[in-house]
Amino acid sequence: MQRQKAAKQLTRNIDHPNFKNVNFEEAENFLRNENLDIGELIIRPSSKGNRHLTITWKVFRDVFQHIGFFFFFFFFFFFNI
């Protein structure tokens, strides 16, 4: 008998205008449906774990780039902690 792990998505409390608590499909749909300009991005939780975030970036119309990064590196680099 195999046990399946329930997928848990951690709800993050990040106060940033570009952060959305969504998965990759919802991020792409948001960037597509809101008619946002090329170059707009969303910062979102990563499927790699709690210490990772992902940037979903609108490269061209209906073309998106997903860039994953380690959460603590992001804080150190951008906020100089």
N, C-alpha and C positions, 0 to 999 in steps of 0.2 A: 504494500500500500504506500503510495507516494503522498507526501504532504506538500501542499502548495502554499507558498508564502503570500500573504496578502500584501499587495503593493500599498505602501504608505507614502503619502506626500506630505512632507513637513510644511505646515503653514508658517511662513516667515513674517516677521514684523519688521520690515525694512522701510524706512521713510525716505524714499527717493522717487522723484517724478517718473522715472523710466522703469521702475520695478513693478512687475505684475506677477501674481502668484498663479501662473498658468503653465501648461505643458507646451511642447513644441508645436503641436497642431493649433492650439488656441492662440499661441503667439503669432504664428503665420497668418491665421485668419484675422486676427486683430490688425496686423499691419496691412493686410490686403483690403479688408472691409472698411477700415476707417479712412481710406484714401490718403494715407500718410505719404510723405515725400520719400524719394530714394535717399538713403543714408540714415533714416530714422531707425531706432533700435529699441529693444525691450530687454531688460535684465530680468532673468527668471531663475527659479530653482533648477538644478541639474538633476538628471536621473542617476548620476554617479554617486550621490550621497549628500549628506548634510553639510559638508565642508566645501562643496563645489557650487558654483553658479554658472549660468550660461547666458551669453548675449545672443539674441536673435536679431540679425541686422538685415534690413531690406536693401539688397544690392541693386536690384532692377525690378521692374514690374513682374510680380510673381516669381522672383528669384530671391532666396533667403540664405544667409550664411549663419550657421550656429557655431559659436566660439565658446568653448568651455574653459573655465579657469578655476584655480584653487582660491577659495574664499579669503584666506588670511593674506595671501599674496596681494589680492586686490585691495584690501584695506591698507596694507603697508604701503603699496605703491601710490594709491590715490589720496590717502588721508594722513600719511606720514606718522603712523602710530609707532 
